[in-house]
Amino acid sequence: MSADIIDGKAFAAALRARIAGQVETFIAAAGRPPGLAVVLVGEDPASAVYVRSKHKAVREAGMEGFEYRFPADVPEAELLALVDRLNADVNVDGILVQLPLPAHIDERIVTTRIDPDKDVDGFHPVNAGRLATGLHGFVPCTPLGCLMLLRDRLGDLSGLDAVVIGRSNIVGKPMAQLLIKESCTVTVAHSRTRDLSSVVRRADIVVAAVGRPEMIRGEWIKPGATVIDVGINRTAAGLVGDVDFAGAASVAAAITPVPGGVGPMTIAVLLRNTLVSAHRRAQ
Ligand code: GUN
């Protein structure tokens, strides 16, 4: 193995410590802590784990967490009524409804009901539009975390060839927008892309977010590339990313591990977005 390992866990811990310091300053000035409301519907075990760790991080940063849990059969109208109340609550700076939602609830209706200026997930179409047009808004946490790691590693990204594999609204599309803003030459590949190997081969930056275990092969990686693996796939062999880690690490200059790479960045950026929201709303 020759690649440097990008330690997302350490980067996220440092970011969280910085945020905790800024939260103290915010409280001294505003007389209240930044507040994040997290809404969980149903009993999905993975979602319950995510929500628990988000609350722990919120408390550790000195922010206030508002937690709401509903049974899986909650009527959509009841969930929307809560979102309306949270939109109007002056102590709530950020609102996060954990996805996925049960099938009888339309995720798009719930996501678009959240006030875009409290949408710390960055999922509201208004925030997607702001990102695409260069206006201030909220950027989804995972791609913003990936960008922070890339900038820390590479500095100026201008002119680099970047390939994003995956076109989801939550990761792939906002990631591509962020890299365009950084003046990269961006290709968005996905499950229907022909000859994915040669698309990946020309990339200085590879961001893998397809959700398929070890689909991106080490032989495809350009020597010296920087590889960001967003995938978290549970397999019989344990947790693996979307990238063949051993193969890619033998040719890349730097790569994120799974776990301990991108994963910890998501929560750290959620705290950052919540603090940014609190500052904007306190003005
Ligand atoms: N489900 C998986 N990741 C996320 C996330 O970042 N935000 C929300 N709201 N739901 C998720």
Residues whose N, C-alpha, C, O or C-beta is under 5 A from the ligand:
A	BS01	GUN	L96 V97 Q98 L99 P100 D121
